[in-house]
Amino acid sequence: MGRPDASLPGPGDREAALRRGKRGRDEDRLHHVRQGVLCGEDFQRVFAAGGSAVRPVALTIAGTDPVGGAGVQNDVLVMENLGVRACSAVTAVVAQNTQGVRSIETVPAQMVGAQIRSVLEDLRVAAVKIGMLGSAETVREVAGTLEGVSVPVVADPVSVSSSGTPLLPEGGLEAYRRSLLPRVDLLTPNVREAEELSGMPIRSSADVEAAARAIVARGAGSVVIKGGHAAGGNYSSDFWTDGQRRWWLHGPRWPVADTHGSGCVFSTAAASALALSYPLADALVVARAYVSAGLRRAERPGGGRALLDRGGWPSEARDLPWISMSENPDPGEAFRPPRPEDIRFCPIAAAAEDARELYEAGARLVQIRIKNLEGAELLRELRRTVEIARSMGRRVFVNDYWEAALELKADGVHLGQDDLEGVDFGRLARSGMLLGISAHDYFELARGWNHRPSYFGVGAVFPTPSKQVDYPPLGLAGLQRLAALSPVPVVAIGGITLERAAEVYAHGADGIAVISDVARGPGRAARVAGWLEA
């Protein structure tokens, strides 16, 4: 099926979402980075075998913060904790603490530029994060210095501190609009900063979308307007657009009323993920989850605002945000969970008789995925599969065709990312049917979580001949990271054999979906028996 919604990233345009090319990287290195082997001993062990142990480098351009809640000190900590080598260029020395800003001494613009050039001339920078700049001269210097640097640039337009102190004097805002916005791939303003940059008041979600479009029209590659500072509600919502595509990113609002540096943490986490070669959509999900974890574990070490915790890679399911096309943050009606024994082994059949063989061999549940029929023929084959399952006391999930699954009263339906538009999820949930949704990255996990499925089908874990995909396999470490962030059980899929089942389960899979490893032919029953014992 084709992708019905052009506003969502599709095959081939995930990397194009950065709007500018990255410097070339060794393909094996890129593959392992996307697997999630990002830092410490694991990173060095993987790359030592290939003659390289160099972590991706990110450069932060920002002011200081003596208490480390924001600014350069925060950026370095976040980058290093996410597996990126951090470099910095200081734009201003700021005397501040959790209670407010005491004084600011800006660094001369030429010196800021010299710092940036000294890094770029020596290290292979993979992403740039820009924070406080402090003066119009520095804005123009930074923009000029970065001209022609073809790596992702993330900018947090820090114009006012958390305590209300102006950080970008007269003329700085206009210089930002004219000189810097065209160099920025991702701008991360809060509502107040978005009002300043767009010149528009923001009073509603429609205003948020209009302001974001206006900022993109001024030259920014894309913009995410953060809603964490908006008052009220159990959720907070951010809006992202690049002028063509758009979506809302929602998450829980944790009970910490006043913080220092949350916007800084968000933009730095996004820049770090981009440096690690994650697509922009994934980087935003990772950043949002990272901030959520930081807010949950925030501390109040001084007499003022709370400071976010800056830990490692997001790994708790309660921090996974959800993505929708609507500003309404209320998620869909939750689907009931599967029985663990049903999803432990999930063979996929291509026809009714194929399913019968799998049931006779002992399979408790079969997914029926028919690709060569349509219309009345398709419905007849699906009906026959359901009848076989019922006659044998087994369970059956229908892949792709949710309306047919409802009509035939199947036990569940499994949908790919291309199948999510136009589905009546409320009707499905009320029927008591289980729902599985495919996901191979953070963006798809967050998009699927908006529908509160019974489980996620995550893969491809390994190279597979069963399905042509335009992305590299996740590998075991990539599976583990997605599984850790999933609030519901994970069924792994893609190139998994019985011999590798134990390690796949050990890396977070609650179940495994199999096609080729239990293909029709001699020895199929023995193979299924082996899976049932795995």
C-alpha positions as CSV (number, residue, x, y, z in Angstrom):
1,M,0.0,0.0,0.0
2,G,1.2,3.5,-0.7
3,R,1.8,6.0,2.1
4,P,-1.5,8.0,2.4
5,D,-0.2,10.9,4.3
6,A,2.5,13.0,2.6
7,S,3.1,15.0,5.8
8,L,4.8,12.0,7.4
9,P,8.3,10.9,6.6
10,G,8.3,8.2,3.9
11,P,10.9,5.9,2.3
12,G,13.8,7.9,1.0
13,D,13.0,11.2,2.6
14,R,14.1,10.5,6.2
15,E,17.6,11.7,5.6
16,A,16.3,14.4,3.3
17,A,14.4,15.8,6.3
18,L,17.8,17.3,7.4
19,R,17.6,19.4,4.2
20,R,21.3,19.4,3.8
21,G,23.7,16.5,3.2
22,K,25.9,14.9,5.8
23,R,29.6,14.3,5.4
24,G,30.3,10.8,4.1
25,R,30.7,8.1,6.7
26,D,31.9,4.5,6.5
27,E,28.8,2.4,6.0
28,D,29.8,-0.2,8.6
29,R,30.2,2.5,11.1
30,L,26.8,4.0,10.3
31,H,25.2,0.6,10.5
32,H,26.6,0.0,14.0
33,V,25.7,3.5,15.2
34,R,22.1,2.9,14.1
35,Q,22.1,-0.3,15.9
36,G,22.5,1.8,19.0
37,V,26.0,0.8,20.0
38,L,26.9,4.3,20.9
39,C,29.2,4.7,23.8
40,G,31.7,3.3,26.3
41,E,33.2,-0.1,26.1
42,D,30.6,-1.4,23.6
43,F,31.3,1.4,21.2
44,Q,35.0,0.9,21.3
45,R,34.8,-2.9,21.0
46,V,32.6,-2.7,17.9
47,F,34.8,-0.2,16.1
48,A,38.1,-1.5,17.2
49,A,37.5,-4.5,15.0
50,G,37.3,-2.1,12.0
51,G,40.2,0.0,13.0
52,S,38.2,2.9,14.4
53,A,37.0,3.9,17.9
54,V,36.2,7.5,17.1
55,R,32.9,8.7,18.5
56,P,30.8,11.2,16.4
57,V,31.7,14.8,17.4
58,A,29.1,17.5,18.2
59,L,29.9,21.2,18.7
60,T,28.0,23.4,21.1
61,I,28.1,27.2,20.7
62,A,26.6,28.7,23.8
63,G,27.1,30.7,27.0
64,T,28.2,29.2,30.4
65,D,26.2,28.3,33.4
66,P,28.1,27.9,36.7
67,V,25.5,25.5,38.2
68,G,25.4,23.3,35.0
69,G,21.7,23.4,34.5
70,A,22.0,24.9,31.0
71,G,24.6,26.3,28.6
72,V,27.9,24.8,27.7
73,Q,28.3,22.8,30.9
74,N,24.9,21.2,30.3
75,D,25.5,20.6,26.6
76,V,28.8,18.8,27.2
77,L,27.2,16.5,29.8
78,V,24.2,15.6,27.7
79,M,26.4,15.0,24.6
80,E,28.8,12.8,26.4
81,N,26.1,10.8,28.2
82,L,24.4,10.1,24.8
83,G,27.6,8.8,23.4
84,V,28.9,11.9,21.5
85,R,32.3,13.6,21.8
86,A,31.5,17.1,22.9
87,C,33.3,20.2,21.7
88,S,32.4,23.8,22.7
89,A,32.7,27.4,21.7
90,V,31.9,29.9,24.5
91,T,29.8,32.9,23.5
92,A,29.4,34.5,27.0
93,V,30.4,34.1,30.6
94,V,27.3,34.1,32.6
95,A,27.1,34.5,36.4
96,Q,23.9,32.7,37.3
97,N,22.5,30.0,39.6
98,T,19.1,28.3,40.2
99,Q,17.6,31.6,41.3
100,G,18.6,33.8,38.4
101,V,21.2,35.6,36.3
102,R,23.6,38.0,38.1
103,S,25.7,39.3,35.3
104,I,26.8,38.6,31.7
105,E,30.1,39.2,30.0
106,T,29.9,38.4,26.2
107,V,32.9,37.0,24.4
108,P,34.0,39.2,21.5
109,A,32.4,37.9,18.3
110,Q,35.7,37.4,16.5
111,M,36.9,35.2,19.4
112,V,33.7,33.1,19.1
113,G,34.4,32.6,15.5
114,A,38.0,31.7,16.1
115,Q,36.8,29.0,18.6
116,I,34.4,27.5,16.1
117,R,37.0,27.5,13.3
118,S,39.6,25.9,15.6
119,V,37.3,22.9,16.1
120,L,36.1,22.6,12.5
121,E,39.6,22.7,11.1
122,D,40.7,19.8,13.2
123,L,37.8,17.5,14.1
124,R,35.1,16.0,11.9
125,V,32.1,17.6,13.4
126,A,28.8,15.6,12.8
127,A,26.3,18.1,14.3
128,V,26.2,21.7,15.7
129,K,24.0,22.9,18.6
130,I,23.6,26.7,19.0
131,G,22.4,28.2,22.3
132,M,22.8,31.7,23.8
133,L,24.7,34.0,21.5
134,G,24.4,37.3,23.4
135,S,24.8,39.9,20.7
136,A,23.9,40.7,17.1
137,E,27.6,40.7,16.2
138,T,28.0,37.2,17.5
139,V,24.8,36.0,15.7
140,R,26.3,37.2,12.4
141,E,29.7,35.8,13.2
142,V,28.3,32.4,14.0
143,A,26.2,32.4,10.8
144,G,29.1,33.4,8.7
145,T,31.5,30.9,10.2
146,L,29.0,28.0,9.7
147,E,28.4,28.9,6.0
148,G,29.2,26.0,3.9
149,V,29.4,23.6,6.8
150,S,27.3,20.7,5.7
151,V,26.2,19.1,8.9
152,P,22.9,19.3,10.8
153,V,22.5,22.6,12.8
154,V,20.1,22.7,15.8
155,A,19.5,26.1,17.3
156,D,17.7,26.9,20.6
157,P,17.0,30.7,20.2
158,V,17.7,31.6,23.8
159,S,16.5,35.2,24.1
160,V,15.3,35.2,27.7
161,S,16.5,33.1,30.6
162,S,14.2,30.9,32.7
163,S,14.2,33.5,35.3
164,G,13.3,36.3,32.8
165,T,16.6,38.0,32.1
166,P,17.0,39.1,28.5
167,L,19.9,37.3,26.8
168,L,19.8,38.7,23.3
169,P,20.0,42.5,23.3
170,E,18.6,45.1,20.8
171,G,19.2,44.1,17.2
172,G,20.0,40.6,18.0
173,L,16.6,39.2,17.1
174,E,16.6,40.8,13.6
175,A,20.1,39.5,13.0
176,Y,18.9,36.0,14.1
177,R,16.1,36.2,11.6
178,R,18.2,37.5,8.7
179,S,21.5,35.7,9.2
180,L,21.1,32.6,11.2
181,L,17.7,31.1,10.5
182,P,18.7,30.1,6.9
183,R,21.6,28.1,8.4
184,V,19.4,26.2,10.9
185,D,18.1,22.7,10.1
186,L,16.1,22.5,13.4
187,L,14.9,25.5,15.5
188,T,13.6,24.7,19.0
189,P,11.8,27.8,20.4
190,N,9.3,27.8,23.2
191,V,6.1,29.7,22.7
192,R,7.5,33.0,23.8
193,E,10.5,32.7,21.6
194,A,8.3,31.6,18.7
195,E,6.2,34.7,19.1
196,E,9.3,36.9,18.9
197,L,10.8,35.1,15.8
198,S,7.5,34.9,13.9
199,G,6.1,38.3,15.0
200,M,2.8,36.7,15.8
201,P,0.9,36.3,19.1
202,I,0.3,32.7,20.1
203,R,-2.9,32.0,21.9
204,S,-4.1,28.7,20.5
205,S,-2.9,25.5,18.7
206,A,-3.8,27.1,15.4
207,D,-1.5,30.0,16.3
208,V,1.3,27.6,17.1
209,E,1.0,26.0,13.7
210,A,0.8,29.4,11.9
211,A,3.9,30.7,13.8
212,A,5.9,27.6,13.0
213,R,5.0,28.0,9.3
214,A,6.1,31.7,9.4
215,I,9.4,30.8,11.0
216,V,10.1,28.2,8.3
217,A,9.1,30.8,5.7
218,R,11.9,33.0,7.1
219,G,14.5,30.4,6.2
220,A,14.6,27.7,9.0
221,G,14.8,24.2,7.7
222,S,12.3,23.0,10.3
223,V,10.9,24.2,13.6
224,V,9.6,22.5,16.7
225,I,7.7,24.8,19.0
226,K,7.9,23.4,22.5
227,G,4.7,23.5,24.6
228,G,6.2,22.5,28.0
229,H,5.9,26.1,29.3
230,A,2.2,26.3,28.5
231,A,-0.1,26.2,31.5
232,G,-2.4,23.4,32.6
233,G,-3.3,19.8,31.6
234,N,-1.8,16.4,32.2
235,Y,0.1,16.5,28.9
236,S,2.4,18.8,27.1
237,S,2.6,19.0,23.3
238,D,5.2,20.2,20.8
239,F,4.5,21.0,17.2
240,W,7.0,20.2,14.4
241,T,6.9,21.2,10.7
242,D,9.3,21.8,7.8
243,G,6.7,23.7,5.9
244,Q,5.4,20.6,4.1
245,R,5.1,17.9,6.7
246,R,3.7,18.4,10.2
247,W,2.9,16.6,13.4
248,W,2.4,17.0,17.1
249,L,4.6,15.3,19.7
250,H,2.8,14.6,23.0
251,G,3.9,13.4,26.4
252,P,3.0,13.4,30.1
253,R,3.5,16.6,32.1
254,W,5.5,15.6,35.2
255,P,4.8,17.3,38.5
256,V,7.9,19.6,38.6
257,A,6.6,23.2,38.3
258,D,9.7,25.3,37.6
259,T,12.9,24.0,36.0
260,H,16.0,25.6,34.6
261,G,17.5,24.3,31.3
262,S,14.8,22.0,29.9
263,G,14.9,23.6,26.5
264,C,18.7,23.5,26.4
265,V,18.6,19.8,27.3
266,F,16.0,19.1,24.5
267,S,18.0,20.8,21.7
268,T,21.3,19.2,22.8
269,A,19.8,15.8,22.9
270,A,18.3,16.3,19.4
271,A,21.7,17.5,18.1
272,S,23.4,14.5,19.7
273,A,21.0,12.0,18.0
274,L,21.6,13.7,14.7
275,A,25.4,13.5,15.2
276,L,24.8,9.7,15.7
277,S,23.2,9.6,12.2
278,Y,19.6,9.2,13.4
279,P,17.1,10.9,11.1
280,L,15.5,14.1,12.3
281,A,12.2,12.5,13.2
282,D,13.9,9.9,15.4
283,A,16.1,12.6,16.9
284,L,13.0,14.6,18.1
285,V,11.5,11.5,19.7
286,V,14.8,10.6,21.4
287,A,15.1,14.2,22.7
288,R,11.6,14.3,24.0
289,A,12.1,11.0,25.8
290,Y,15.4,12.2,27.2
291,V,13.8,15.4,28.6
292,S,10.9,13.4,30.1
293,A,13.4,11.2,32.0
294,G,15.3,14.3,33.1
295,L,12.1,15.9,34.4
296,R,11.0,12.8,36.3
297,R,14.3,12.7,38.1
298,A,14.9,16.4,38.5
299,E,16.6,17.7,41.6
300,R,16.5,21.0,43.5
301,P,20.1,21.4,44.6
302,G,19.8,25.2,45.4
303,G,17.2,27.7,46.5
304,G,15.6,28.2,43.1
305,R,14.6,26.3,40.1
306,A,14.9,22.5,39.7
307,L,17.7,21.1,37.4
308,L,17.0,18.2,35.1
309,D,18.8,14.9,35.5
310,R,21.1,14.1,32.5
311,G,21.4,10.4,32.3
312,G,22.1,8.0,29.5
313,W,20.1,6.8,26.5
314,P,16.3,6.9,27.2
315,S,15.3,3.4,28.4
316,E,12.0,3.7,30.3
317,A,8.7,3.1,28.6
318,R,6.9,5.9,30.5
319,D,9.1,8.4,28.7
320,L,8.0,7.4,25.2
321,P,6.1,10.3,23.6
322,W,3.4,9.8,21.0
323,I,2.9,11.4,17.7
324,S,-0.3,12.5,16.0
325,M,-1.6,14.9,13.4
326,S,-3.9,16.5,15.9
327,E,-3.1,19.0,18.7
328,N,-5.3,16.8,21.0
329,P,-2.9,15.0,23.3
330,D,-5.4,12.4,24.5
331,P,-4.3,9.0,23.2
332,G,-6.6,6.5,21.7
333,E,-8.5,3.9,23.6
334,A,-6.0,1.3,24.8
335,F,-6.1,-2.2,23.3
336,R,-6.0,-5.1,25.7
337,P,-2.7,-6.9,26.1
338,P,-1.9,-10.2,24.5
339,R,-1.3,-13.5,26.4
340,P,2.4,-14.0,26.7
341,E,2.2,-17.6,25.5
342,D,0.3,-16.5,22.3
343,I,2.9,-14.1,21.0
344,R,6.1,-16.0,22.1
345,F,6.2,-17.7,18.7
346,C,4.3,-16.0,15.9
347,P,4.6,-17.8,12.6
348,I,3.3,-15.9,9.5
349,A,1.3,-17.8,6.9
350,A,0.7,-16.8,3.3
351,A,-2.5,-18.9,2.7
352,A,-5.2,-20.8,4.7
353,E,-3.6,-24.2,4.1
354,D,-0.3,-22.8,5.1
355,A,-1.8,-21.7,8.4
356,R,-3.4,-25.2,8.8
357,E,0.0,-26.9,8.6
358,L,1.4,-24.5,11.2
359,Y,-1.5,-25.2,13.6
360,E,-1.1,-29.0,13.1
361,A,2.5,-28.6,13.9
362,G,1.5,-27.0,17.2
363,A,1.4,-23.2,16.7
364,R,-1.0,-21.5,19.0
365,L,-1.3,-18.4,16.9
366,V,-0.7,-17.6,13.3
367,Q,-0.6,-14.3,11.5
368,I,-2.1,-14.5,8.0
369,R,-0.5,-12.2,5.5
370,I,-1.8,-12.5,2.0
371,K,-0.1,-10.4,-0.7
372,N,-1.3,-12.1,-4.0
373,L,-5.1,-11.8,-3.7
374,E,-7.6,-9.0,-3.5
375,G,-11.3,-8.4,-3.4
376,A,-13.6,-11.4,-3.0
377,E,-10.8,-13.9,-3.4
378,L,-8.9,-12.2,-0.6
379,L,-11.9,-12.2,1.7
380,R,-12.6,-15.9,1.0
381,E,-9.0,-16.9,1.8
382,L,-9.1,-14.9,5.1
383,R,-12.5,-16.4,6.0
384,R,-11.1,-19.9,5.4
385,T,-8.1,-19.2,7.6
386,V,-10.4,-18.0,10.5
387,E,-12.6,-21.0,10.1
388,I,-9.6,-23.4,10.3
389,A,-8.3,-21.6,13.4
390,R,-11.7,-21.8,15.1
391,S,-12.1,-25.5,14.2
392,M,-8.7,-26.2,15.8
393,G,-9.2,-24.0,18.9
394,R,-6.3,-21.7,17.8
395,R,-5.9,-18.0,17.3
396,V,-5.4,-15.9,14.2
397,F,-4.3,-12.4,13.4
398,V,-5.1,-10.8,10.1
399,N,-2.3,-8.6,8.7
400,D,-3.2,-5.3,7.0
401,Y,-7.0,-5.7,6.5
402,W,-8.6,-4.3,9.6
403,E,-12.2,-4.2,8.2
404,A,-12.0,-7.8,7.1
405,A,-10.6,-8.8,10.5
406,L,-13.6,-7.2,12.2
407,E,-16.1,-8.8,9.8
408,L,-14.6,-12.2,10.3
409,K,-14.1,-11.8,14.0
410,A,-10.4,-12.6,14.0
411,D,-8.5,-12.5,17.3
412,G,-6.4,-9.5,16.2
413,V,-5.1,-7.4,13.4
414,H,-1.5,-6.3,12.6
415,L,-1.0,-3.0,10.8
416,G,2.1,-1.6,9.1
417,Q,2.9,2.1,9.3
418,D,1.4,2.7,5.9
419,D,-1.9,1.2,7.0
420,L,-2.6,3.5,10.0
421,E,-4.5,6.3,8.2
422,G,-8.3,5.9,8.0
423,V,-8.5,3.1,10.6
424,D,-11.4,3.2,13.1
425,F,-9.2,2.4,16.1
426,G,-12.0,3.0,18.6
427,R,-14.2,0.5,16.8
428,L,-11.3,-2.0,16.8
429,A,-10.6,-1.5,20.5
430,R,-14.3,-1.9,21.5
431,S,-14.5,-5.2,19.6
432,G,-12.0,-6.7,22.0
433,M,-9.6,-7.4,19.1
434,L,-5.9,-7.2,19.7
435,L,-3.8,-4.7,17.7
436,G,-0.2,-5.0,16.6
437,I,1.7,-2.2,14.9
438,S,5.0,-2.4,13.0
439,A,7.8,-0.1,14.0
440,H,11.5,-0.1,13.0
441,D,12.6,3.2,14.5
442,Y,11.8,5.7,17.2
443,F,9.5,7.8,15.1
444,E,7.4,4.8,14.1
445,L,7.3,3.6,17.7
446,A,6.0,7.0,18.9
447,R,3.5,7.2,16.0
448,G,2.2,3.8,16.8
449,W,2.0,4.5,20.5
450,N,-0.7,7.2,19.8
451,H,-3.0,4.2,19.2
452,R,-2.1,2.3,22.4
453,P,-1.6,-1.1,20.6
454,S,-1.5,-4.5,22.2
455,Y,2.1,-5.0,21.0
456,F,4.7,-3.7,18.6
457,G,6.2,-5.7,15.8
458,V,9.8,-4.4,15.7
459,G,12.3,-5.1,13.0
460,A,13.9,-6.1,10.7
461,V,16.4,-7.3,13.3
462,F,18.6,-9.1,10.8
463,P,18.8,-9.0,7.0
464,T,15.8,-10.9,5.6
465,P,14.7,-12.2,2.2
466,S,11.0,-12.0,3.1
467,K,10.6,-8.3,2.7
468,Q,12.4,-5.5,0.8
469,V,13.2,-2.6,3.1
470,D,15.1,0.7,2.6
471,Y,16.7,0.8,6.0
472,P,19.6,-1.2,7.6
473,P,18.7,-4.0,10.1
474,L,18.4,-2.9,13.7
475,G,20.7,-5.6,15.1
476,L,20.4,-6.9,18.6
477,A,21.4,-3.6,20.3
478,G,19.0,-1.6,18.2
479,L,16.2,-4.1,19.1
480,Q,17.1,-3.8,22.8
481,R,16.9,0.0,22.8
482,L,13.5,0.1,21.1
483,A,12.2,-2.7,23.3
484,A,13.3,-0.9,26.4
485,L,11.3,2.2,25.4
486,S,8.1,0.3,24.4
487,P,5.3,0.4,26.9
488,V,3.8,-2.8,25.4
489,P,5.2,-6.2,24.5
490,V,7.6,-6.4,21.5
491,V,7.5,-9.1,18.8
492,A,10.7,-9.1,16.9
493,I,10.8,-9.9,13.2
494,G,13.3,-10.1,10.4
495,G,15.8,-12.8,9.5
496,I,15.5,-14.6,12.9
497,T,16.3,-18.3,13.0
498,L,15.7,-20.8,15.7
499,E,19.4,-20.8,16.4
500,R,19.3,-17.0,17.2
501,A,16.0,-17.1,19.1
502,A,17.6,-17.2,22.6
503,E,19.7,-14.0,22.0
504,V,16.7,-12.2,20.5
505,Y,14.6,-13.0,23.5
506,A,17.6,-11.9,25.7
507,H,17.6,-8.5,24.0
508,G,14.1,-7.6,25.0
509,A,11.8,-9.4,22.6
510,D,8.6,-10.9,24.2
511,G,7.9,-12.8,21.0
512,I,9.3,-13.6,17.6
513,A,7.5,-13.5,14.3
514,V,8.9,-16.0,11.7
515,I,8.4,-16.6,8.0
516,S,11.3,-18.2,6.2
517,D,12.6,-20.3,9.2
518,V,9.3,-22.3,9.2
519,A,8.7,-22.3,5.5
520,R,6.7,-25.1,4.0
521,G,8.6,-28.3,3.2
522,P,10.3,-31.3,4.8
523,G,11.2,-30.7,8.4
524,R,8.7,-28.0,9.0
525,A,6.9,-29.7,11.9
526,A,10.2,-30.4,13.6
527,R,11.2,-26.8,13.2
528,V,8.0,-25.5,14.7
529,A,8.4,-27.9,17.6
530,G,11.8,-26.4,18.2
531,W,10.4,-22.9,18.3
532,L,7.7,-24.0,20.8
533,E,10.4,-25.1,23.1
534,A,12.7,-22.1,22.6
